[in-house]
């Protein structure tokens, strides 16, 4: 029997979570005050690399993908979308094949990596909106090319970033929507009318909103106002202190609300490396400054981020939101509204899901289906919702959503996670966050094989 003691970010109370044979057996309040916060594993929809492991390097190998996965796991990210940027079709396919092979070699990666984000190559060719993406490989969207990507990797592409200024964009977006692939608007110089048309066609996300646009925009209208105003778009935001000024980030969060905002890191391979000049596949010659800003050398353009998602959560919690709200943007929001990003074998009638129940009278109930280790017997039961511990937001009306809570059964992996206690940095001049976030096997999001049934008194 193992247990973890820590504080619930929703209430501040200290709780003890007890596990037996990899299954959560009980959660109880304890009278002591602990320095650690308990959290679900972080979910990052945009990771290009980290710790020297580059997903966009030439001749990407499965070993690089595996090493990257364990590197980001040590920062608290338990689910992520490897992000492939603009390149030739041949290179994109090679990268997709390497990721698919890594998932076959390491079963745990099938849970850590539910899909792939292809950022490009159908982006703006203009300086500014294009960012660090190579101009020579920018091209119009092609459904035939997308289908070749999917054949190469077994339908792993779950998210594509596109600029909707292309004539072919609306047909392409609708085709991807019909294929259960999400489309995000990004790196674009599209007009407000083209943005609205893309949303009508099926685009549902904005890639790192506020970045990947021209330095100078019309006061109004412009593509930023249009995306902020459209409630059908969820904004992915980089809160590393460089991509968005704090005032801009605050306004965007207010415009989109907590329901339509997601934190992403946009991590690149230089994350964790010392300052200096580096030659990279993303942006060519880039400069990593001592303050953590990564930009294309000799320009004002950014070339990705080196700040892990956990530090973005801490930055947001120290400036604009509570820790509980900040964690929601990096755990709950990325998955709750994306029902086809489930672990392999997910089905409403099989193992894994935690279904949101409707509001009934004075009490909320959660319908759960679980499968215990070594058994294929499914059990369905209800319990009163403990939102602060189950990490669920009860929805009103007919809307029903699901969230995974799985724990790893591999003892080595449990030990690995338990050893990696994640430091939460305080923002400069702020002292509101001095504790640390625990990468506990209890709260590892979609990582693992067995659903974690909560037992409440």
N, C-alpha and C positions, 0 to 999 in steps of 0.2 A: 504494500500500500504506500502510495506517495501522496504528498500534499504540498500545496503552495499557498502562502499567505501573502496578501497584498491588498491594496486599496481599490475600491470600485470608483472609477473616475466620475460616474454619474452622481454618486451620493457622498463620496469621501469616506465611507465606512470601510473598515477592515474586514475582510472575509477570508475564510479558509476553504480551499477547494480540494477535496479528497478524491483521488483516483485509485481504482482497483483494476488491475489488469488492463490498463489503458483506457478505462471507461470512467467518466466522472460519476462518482457515487453520491456525493453530497456537497452542498455549498451552505456554509453557516457563518453567521456573524461572529466575530471574536472581539473581545474587549480591548486588545492591544492596538496600538497605532503603528503601522508599518511604513517604511520609507518608499516601498515599491508600489507601482501602479500595475494592475492587471489589465491586459488589453487583448482583443483578438489580434491575430496576425495581420500585418498591413498588406494592402492590395494595391499594387502599382501597375497602372496601365501603360506606362511608357518608360522602359529601361533599355538603353542602347548598349550598356556595358557597365563595368565597375571593377575597381581594383586591378586594372591592367587587362581585364578580359573584355574583348571587343567583339560584339555581335556583327559589326559591319566591316571587320577586317577581311582581307583577301584570304581565301582558303580556310573559312571557318570550319572548325572540327567539333564533333560532339563533346569532346573533352572540355573545350572552352565553354560550351554551354553549361555543362555540368558544374565546372568550377565557378562559373558566374552565379549559378543558382545557389550554391552553398555560401558564396560571398554575400549575396544580398539577404540570404536567410539569417546570417549573423547580424544584420542590421534590422531585423524584425519583419522583413518582407517575406511572407509565406506564399503569396500568390502574385504572379506578375505576367505581363505580356511582353516577351522579347520583342524589341522594336527594330525592324529593318527599314533603313532609309533608302532614299532615291539611289538607284544604281541600274546597271544594265539588267535586262530580264534574266540573263544567264546567271549573274551574281545573286540576284534575289532568290532564284530557284535553288542555287547551291546553299544559300543560308537557310532557306526553309527546310531543305533536306537534312541539314546538320541538326537543326532543332528537333525535327521529327525523330531522327536517329537517337538523339540524347534521351528523349522521352522513352524510347524503347529500351535503352540500356539501363536506365535508372527509373524504376516504377514510381518512385516518389515524385519525379519530375512531371509525371502525368497529372498529378494533383497541383503541383506548384505552377505549372505552365498549362493553363486551360486553352490557350490559343496564342496567336501571334498578331502583333500590330504592324502593319505595313504603312509607314509614313511616307507617302509618295508612291510612285514617281510622278503622279499627276498633280503637280503643284505649280504655283506661279513661277514663270521664268524670270521675273523681274528682280533686280537687286533690292534687298530689303525684305519683301515678302518671302523670297526664296530661302533666306537665311543662309545656312552653311551647306545646303543641298547642292550637289554638282549640277550646273546648268546643262552640261552636255547630255545628261540622262533624263532631263525633264521631257515628258511626252504626254499626249492626250490619253485619256482613259480608254481601256480596251477590255471588253468583257471576255474576249477570247484569251487575253493574257492572264486575266484573273483566274479563269478556269484552269489554265496551265499551272498557275501557282498552287491551286488547290489539289490538283492531281499529284503534284510533286511532294506534297506534305501530308496528304490524307485529310484535307479540309481543315487545316489548323488555322487558317487566316480568319480571325474573328472581328478584326477592326481595320479599316482602311481610312487614312487621312487623304483628303482630296481638296483641291481648289475648284469651286463650281463655276469658274469662268469659261471652261471648255464647252464647246458646242455639244460634245458627247456626254457631258456630266450628268444631266438629268436621267437619261436612259441608263447610264452606268449605275447611278445611285439606286434607282428603282430595281435594277437587276440584282444588286447586292442585298438590298432589303429582302427580296424574294428568296435569296439564298441564306437567310438568317445571319448575314454579316453586317455588323454595324458600320455606319459611315460617319466620319467626323469631318468638319470643315476646318481647314487650317492652311497656313502658308499661302495666303490668298490675297489677290487684289480685286476680288469679285465685287460687283455693285450690290447695294442692298436688295435690289430686285432679284439678282441671281442667288443671293443668300436665301431669300424667302422661297424661291422656286426649288432650291435644293432641299429645304426642310419639307416642303410639300411632297417632294419625290421620295423622302425617307431618311434624310440625314437627321441624326438625333444628338450629336455631340459637337463640341468645339474644342479643337486641339490647342492646348496651352493658350487659351484666349488672352489677347493683349500682346502676344508675341507672334512672330511670323507675319507681320504686317508692315506697310510702308512707314517710314519714320514720320512723314507728314501726311495727314489725312484732312479731308474737308471737315469743317467744324460740325456740320450736320447737313444731310445725312451721311453716314459712313457704315462700313461693315461691322464695326464694333457695336455701335448702338443697336443695329438690327439684331445681332446675336444676343446681346444682353436683354433686349426687349421680348424675344421670342421664348415663351415658356416651354416650348417643345424641345428646346436645346438645353442640354446639360453641359456646363462649362468645366473643362479640365484646366486646372490652374497650377502654376509652379510658384510655390511660396518659399523660394530660397533666399529672398532678400535682394536678388539681382534682376530677375526676370520681370518682376512687377514691384514698383514702389509701394510702400505700405498703404498710402492713401488710395492708390488705384486698386489694390487688392481688396481693401475695405469696401469701396464702392461696388466692385464686381460681386462680392459676396452679398451685399445688401440687395443688389439688383436681381441676382439669381436665387437668393434664399438658400437655406441649408439643404433643401430637397434637391436642388439642381446644381450642385457644386461638387467637384471631385478634386482631391489633391493628387498630383502626379509629380514624379521627381525629374523626369527627362534625363536620368543619369547617363553619363558616358564613361568610357573606360578609364578616363583620367581621374575619376573619383577616388580619393584616397592617395593620390600621388602628390609629390612636392611641387611647389610653384616652378614655372619655367616655360620655355618654348617647346612645343611638341609637334611632330608631323603625324597627322591622323587621317584615316579614311573619311572622317566627318569634318569637312571644313579645311582640310589641308593643314597649313601651318597655323596653329592656335597658341594662344598665350593663357596660361593659368596663373592668375595673380594670387598674391598672399591673402587677399580678402575673400578668396573662393570664387571670384568671377572668372568664367572661361569664355573667351571671345576669339573671333577670327583675327589673327595678328594684323595690326595696322589698320583695323576698321573698328567701327562702333558696334558691329554685329556680334551677338552671342552665338556660341557654338555648343549649346547644351549646358547641363548643370553637373556639378560635382557634389551636391548636397543630398545625402540620403533622405528618403521620405520621412524617417523618424525625426530628423532635425527640422524638416518643414512643418511637421505637426507641432513640434516644440515652438518654432518661430510664430506660428499662427496662434497658438495658445498663449504666448507671451505678449501678443500685440492686439488681437482682435476678438478671439473667441475663448471659451473655456476649453480645458483639456478634453472634456467629454465631447464637445461639439467638434473640436479639431480632429479627434480620433474618428468620429463618424464620417468625416470627409475622406478618410484614408482606409476605412474598413467596411463600413456598411453601404455607403452610397455607390461605390464602384460595382457592387455585385447585386444589390437588391433589385435594381431596375433592369438587370441584364439577364433574364431567365435562362438563355441558352449558353451562358458561361458556367456550366456546372461541371463537377468532376465527372470523369468517364463513367458511363453506366447510369447517370442520373435519370430518374424517372419519377413522376409523382406517385407511382404505385410501387416503387422499389425502395432501395435503401437511400440514405443520405438526407432527404429534404426536411426542413423545418418550415412548415407552412404557416403563413399568417392566417389566423382565424378572423372572422368578422366580430364586430362588437355585439355582444349579446347581453342585454340588460346592464347590470351594474358591473359585470366582470368580463375581463378579456380572457380568451382561452387560445391556447396554441395546440394545433393538431400536429403530432410528431410521428414519424415512422423511423424505426431504428432497426439495425441489424447488429447483434452482438458478435464478438470475435469468435470465429470457428463455427458459426451457425448461420444458416440461411433463413432461419425463421424470422419473419417480420412481425413486429409488434406495433400496434397503433393505440395511442392513448392520448389523453388530454391532461393538461395541468394549468393552473393559474399562471398567467404571464408575470414573470419577474423581469421587467424590461431592463433594469439596471444590470442584470447578470446575463440575460439571454441576448442582449444587444439587438433588440428588435424594436421597431417603431410600429405600434399598432395602427393600422390604416382604417379609416372610416369608409362606409359604403361597400361597394362590391369589389374593390381592389384587393387582390390577394397576391402576396409576394413571398419569396422563399430565401433562406439564408443557410449556408452550410456551417455546421460546427463539427469538425472532424478532428480526431487526435491521432498522432502517429503511434503505431504499435512497435516499431523498431526501437529497442532499448538504446542503441547507439545514437539514434537520432534524438531521442528524448534527452539523453545526457548532453548531446551537443547543444540543444536548445537551452537547456537549463544552465549550461556554463556561460552562455552569451547574454549577459545582462547589459542592456542597452542604455548608454548615457543620454539623457535628455539635456540639451544645452539651454541655458537661459540666454535670452536676447540681451544685447549689450545694454547695461543700465537698468535691466529689469531683474527682479529677484523672485518672481511669482512661481517659477518652476525650478526646483532644486532637487527633485527626486529623480527616479529613473523608471523606465518602462521595461517590464520583464518580458523576454521572449519565452514565455512559458508554454510547455507542451499542452497545457490545459486549453489555451486560447489560440490555437494555431490555424484558425480560419479553415481553408479548404485543404490543408495539408493532412494526409493520412488516409486511412481506409475505413474507419469505423465512426459512425455518428456518435456524438456524445450526449447521452440522455441526462438531462438535469433532473435531479431529485430534490423536491422542495417539501418542506414541512407544512 
